[in-house]
Amino acid sequence: MGTCGSLTTHVLNTATGLPAAGLALRLAQLGEPGGQWTELAQRWTDADGRCLPLLPPGQAEAGTYKLRFETAAYWQGLGYTSFYPFVEVVFTITDPAQKLHVPLLISPYSYTTYRGS
């Protein structure tokens, strides 16, 4: 039986109110047992602050995942210094068939994430 779940993100620069374009991010999954992270995907955000799904439909499985956003390099490219060298968002997928959207709102001195739809 196929699943229809996928994992997407969207990065918004809250200092400008514009999408964060050209920001590198990576998805990793936590191995059980042992606790080693395995990298699954690497992306860069497009002009809209989005990228192709990090987990294509049918590829998600229940477990713990981590999105790492390379925020320092992004802010340096805009001439800013970031208080956070990178942002890691760790979350759990319980129902792999569900569509998951994990947005990130960033400024040089703050970030916010939430479970989107």
Helices and strands as residue ranges (DSSP letters): E 7-8, E 11-13, E 18-19, E 24-30, E 37-44, E 63-69, H 71-77, E 87-93, E 100-101, E 104-107, E 110-113
